[in-house]
Amino acid sequence: MSNKFILEKYLALQQPPDKIQVNYVWIDGTGGCLRSKTRTIGFIPRRASDLPKWKYGAAGTTQATNNRIEFSLIPVAVYNDPFRRGNNKIALCVSYDENDRPTPSNKRDSCVETLAKISQDYDPWFGIEQEYTLLDSSDGRPLGWPKNGFPGPQGPYYCGVGAGRVYGRDLIESHYRACLYAGISIAGENAEVMPAQWEFQVGPCEGITMGDDLWMARYILLRVAEEFDVCVSFDPKPIAGDWNGAGAHCNFSTKQMREKDGIKNIEEAIEKLRCNHQEHINLYDPNGGEDNARRLTGKHETSQINIFSAGIGDRGASVRIPRQVAEDSFGYLEDRRPASNCDPYVVIEALVKTVLLE
């Protein structure tokens, strides 16, 4: 059992100016879980390239079976550490195997290569709406739900206020402020349709920053929830039945879409997505569409997984054109198919390949 009062006493100790703690964070062999470890360096890192490579035991992260195999971590993005504060940092890292090849869970390298192929004239922007569910660590049920039975039907919980409607707001507020402190492009948060389900939004971001910021926002969420003794689920359908699932809707635009009469470019992009629907479904969750199949049923504000649809203001479509975008005739599209447990690098790469590289 942790004691936050005691912890704060030690964190208040003066830290030597030439001793900086850097927490290295990476995606493990599952492709969806995060790991981290900390080292001390003798300077304040200003960019990821300032930080050294670091080895770790791959067997302990489900990335190898041999205990003698060591993989490498290469920092790619640096953030302020909201837990240790001061000059301490958190470094998002990519992993490489013993032969210096990207590990299977390192989807970032491929995404960077794909982004490098597109014309700078497109200037793609991305934003992801990350939905997730808070779970009681004692029984695994959604936070605040009755120990036996279920809460009242959905209706009063979305963007709700008040006891009996909202569960875990103190945790959500802590996460929001921690992300701002870290330097993440977090745009907002709200309670979702199912009680104990929440959403935060990251973006708009240019290129690879979208994936970096979302993974770091997930890590910070898990760390904050750890301090509240609450579990976080990114399962696309954590509760079966008449309850909303969880997605990671991706907002996407190019420079041409954001300019006057950009709606034409948006409609052209949607048609390309229509022609490649199944390929995207296979990529939009780590299990090739199996996880998303429980969510994308055509009910609970989702499209049917095997049928592509698009519409203005339609939250039951595969791809939605926001009503304001339709009225302005420029803006962005919202791909509502990615699952809450998607890898944002994979989603970004799929959109760029389909829409911009055909």
ABEGO torsion letter per residue (X at the ends): XBBAAAAAAAAABBBBAABBBBBBBBBBAAGABBBBBBBBBABBBABAAABBBBBBBAAAAGABABAABBBBBBBABBBBBAAAEEABBBBBBBBBBAAGBBBAABAAAAAAAAAAABBAAAGBBBBBBBBBBBBBAAAGBBBGBBABEBBBBBGAABGBBEBGABBGAAAAAAAAAAAAAAGBBBAEBBBBABBGBBBBBBOBBBEAAAAAAAAAAAAAAAAAAAAAGBBBBABABABBEBBBBBBBBBBBBBAAAABBGAAAAAAAAAAAAAAAAAAAAAAABAAGGAAAAAABAGBGGBBBAABBBBBBGBAABABBBBAAAAAAGBEBBBBAABBAABBAAAAAAAAAAAAAAX
